[in-house]
Amino acid sequence: MIAHSRSLLLGGGRLVGNKRAVLASFSKVFSSIASDSEVPSSITRNFITNIIEDDIAHNKYGGRVVTRFPPEPNGYLHLGHAKSINFNFAVAKHFKGVTHMRFDDTNPAKENMEYVNSILNDVRWLVQDKTIPASNATADPWFGDVRYASDYFPVIYNSAEYLIKQGLAYVDELSPEDLKLYRGTLTEHGRDSPFRSRSVEENLQLFRDMKNGKFPDGFCVLRAKIDMSSSNMNLRDPTLYRIKKEIHPVTGSDWNIYPMYDFAHAISDAVEGITHSLCSLEFENHRPLYDWVVDNLLPSGLLPFQKEGYRPRQYEFSRLNLQYTVLSKRKLNTLVQQHHVDGWDDPRLPTIAGLRRRGFPSAAVRLFADRVGISKVENNIDISVLEDCAREVLDSAAPRLFAIQHPLKLTITNWEQSQPEIFTVERHPKRPELGVRDLPFSDKLFIDRDDFFDTKCDLITTTTTSSAAAASHTAPTAPTDGAAGSPVAVAVAPPKGYKRLLLGGQVRLRNTYVVTCNEVVRDSSGEVVELLCTYDVATPLKGIIQWVDQESAVRADLYLYDRLFLRASPGKDQVESDFLQDLNPNSLQIVRGAVIERSVLDAIDTPTDAAAHAVDECGMAPGTFQFERVGYFTLDQPRTQNTADTRLRFNRVVTLKDTWQNAFTGHIQSETPCVAALSAAASSTGAAAPQAAAKKTPSSSSSSSSSSSSSSSSSSNIVVDDVRRVELRVGEILSAVMHPDADSLYVLQVRVGEVEDTPLASGPAVRTIISGLAGKIPLEKLPGRKVCVVCNLKPSKMRGILSEGMLLAAAGPMPSPSSNDGSADPQQEQEQKQGESVVVDKELVELVAPPAGAPVGELIRISGFEEPVPDPVLKSKSAQEVWKRVASGLGTNAHCQVGYGSDGSMLLTSVGPCVVPTLASAVVR
C-alpha cells in the first residue's frame, strides 16, 4: 500500500477542504505558468486545438490549459494509450499549459502496484523531458505529484451525500439482474425502481450504512436520479457507488464502497481544475452524465471554483485501431496468461513495455501518434505505419555495424601480413560526430552463407561443366554414373544480375578488398563449410558484401521478431471470432551463433558523448544499431560476466525495408537465388514443372536450409487458404475503348467463360474491366488477346464505370536495347511493335498470358497448393486483404514464367505455366 497523505494534491502542494486555499493555489500555479517563457513546440491542428485556441481567445479559464492522463492501474499500457498520452501532453505543452498524471483507482479488485509502476515508467519513457514547461523543476513530465482518484474519495463521498440531500440520488436494492431488466433497452424505455421514491433521510442513512460495512457486496447501490426514459442509456439512473469490501492498493481497508468511474472522473477533473478533459470516442455518450455531475455539484461548495469559468469540459476523439495486433486488455491478458507470449513486455505485443524492450525509440512512437492524428473519424491503421516511423528515426540515429547471421568461413590464401590490417570506418554515414570504428582484417574472415551462391560446379567430375560455365549463366547437363545411370551432380546457374560471391566469381568485401573464390571446401554431407579465396587490391567491382574478422568476432543470438498475427483483423473470419487462430507461428525466429564486429563491445560498454546524445534525443535504447543489410537491432540484456556463455542477445526492431506486404516480390532474386537457379537447371534438361521438382530435390533442401531466418519467416507467412480463395481464370479481350472520362484508362470487355454457360459464381461470363494500360500497351493490340483475370474482386466504380475484375501484368526495368554484338535487338523491336510490351518511363509493362491452347474460362491454379475453391466475391475488408497478400507474392522467374512465393510455385493451366514475353525476375501486379 502506498503511504501518502490523504490530501488534495495540487501543483505539489497538499491542500484539503479549504476552498479559499485551493483557489489561491490555482492562482499561484497558473500565474507561474503564464509567466514562463515561450516553450517551442509544434502540433498538428485539429478540432480540439481549434477549441482550445478559441477558449484562449475568449479568456476562458483565464487562459489556462490543464489536461490529464487518467489510466486505470489494471493492466499495461499499449499503443492506444500512447496516442492519448502523446496528445494530452503535447497539446498542453503547445499552449503553455500542464498535464496531470492521475490513476483512476476506483476498482481495487483488478488493481495492483505492478501496473502503477509500469504505467509511470511508460509515461516517463514516452513523454520524456522535452514536454515539461520550464516552471516545473521535477524530473517527471507531469505537473506536480502523481495523483490518484482515491486522493479524492472524501470529496467524492461528500458529493454523493450532497446529491442525496438534493433528492438527486437514492439507494437501490434491486438485484443486478433486476437492475438490468428495469434499465430497459435501446428501443424500450426503462422503468422506475420501486426504491426510487425513498425519502432523503432513508437514503442518507442507507448510504452511510453502506459506507460503514453493514451490507454485503452487491446488496445495494447508490444511483443518480435522472431520467429512466432517456434515449441515452447512461442517463437512466446510473450507478454512482457500489459495495466492494476489497483491500485497496492505496487506501487499504479504509473504504467499503467505491465510486463508479463516471462519477469519480467528473469530480476528480473538477477538483484538479482540469480545463479540457480529453477522452476517446467511446465516452461520447458518457459526456451528458459528466456534465450532469459537474452541473449539479456547482452549488455544493465542494468543488474548488465558484464560477462557470473554472468548469471542466470533456471532448472526445477517435480511438486507435491497429491491424495485425490486438489492443483489447482482455485479449492481451489471454495472450499472456495462456503463454502465447513471454509476459507483458514480450517484444511482439503492442504494449509500451513490449515496444521499449523490442527497441522502438520513444520518438518513433510519438511520430506514429502524430501521423495517426486526432479526429472523430474511426481509423484502422496498418502496423506498417508504426514500423516506418521506427525506420525513419533509427536511420538517422542508429550507428552502423557488420553482423553475419549465418557465418561461413572465408580464408584468403595469398595473405602475407603477420598482423591484421586495421580499416577505419565511420559509425554513421550522415553523422560524422558519432565518430569512427576500427575493423581488423586478416586472412581468416566470416561472410554470410546467403552471400555465397553454390553452383556445385566443383562436384562435376566430367568436362561438361566448369566454373566458367556457371559464371556465364548457363546450366550444363548433369553427368551420370555409368553403373546406376542416375545424375551425380547438377551445376546450377545464379539468377540474372547476381552480384555476390560464387565459385570462380569476385566480390568486394565492404570497405576493403576484392576477393576471388578459387575453391569450395565441403563437409562429408556436401555442405559448404569454407571458401578459399585470393584478394586483389585494385579491381573495381559493383558487388559488395559485409564480413567479420574471425579472431575478433563477437558471438550473439539474434531474435527476429515479426507480426504476432497473420491477418489484419485477428479472429474476424474465424469461428466465434477466435483471434488465437490467426496467431503467426513464425512471429519469433531465433538465429543462434551470429557474429558481430568487435567494435560492438566498445559501443555498448563505453559509448561516446555524441552517441549518448543520439540515444537521448530520440529515446533510442542504448545498444541499438543498424546491422548493415540485416536490420535494426537492440541489445536485450547485458552481457553475462564470468560465465561460459558470453553471447549477446539482440532483438530485431524492424527490418531495413517493409517486407510484409511485399514479402514475395522479386522472389527469385538475391534473397532466394537457389530457386531460380534450380528452376533454370531443371528447365534446361527438359524437366516438367521445374519449380515443383526443385522443391523436392536434395539440392534445393540444402540450399534452403542455409537461407536466412528472415527469408524463411517470409516464406512461412504464405497463408495457404488465401491462394485457394482467389479466382484466377483464362480470359479473352473482346473489345477495348478509351474511358470517356479518363485518358489513362481503357474500358475492356473480357470473356472469362463460355457465354452460353450459367454465369460464374463471381459474376457474368462476359464482363467490363477498367484497366490502367492506357499509354502502356496500344489500344488496337488488345482485342483478341488471351489474358489472366482476377474474377472475384469486389466490383468498384472507376470514374463512373463499374469494373468487374482485373488483368494481371508484369512490370520491370527496361532491358538493354542492344543484342550481344551491340546492334539493335530485332526481337525486342518486333515484340514492341506487336504490342506485347511497351517501355514507359524506363519501365516495361507486359500482360500475363496463358499458354497457347489454354481454354477461355479455365480456372488457373498455383502449383504446390490444392485446387482452388474461390470465394464468390472478396467483399469484406478482411477478404479484400486476401488478394493483397496473394498479389504481394507474385513475380516472374528467370524464364519469364509467373511464380508465387519463394519456393517455386507457378501459375498453371492444363497446358502449361502462365508467362510474360520478356520480363524476367519482375513484379506482377
Disulfide bonds with the S-S distance in Angstrom:
none
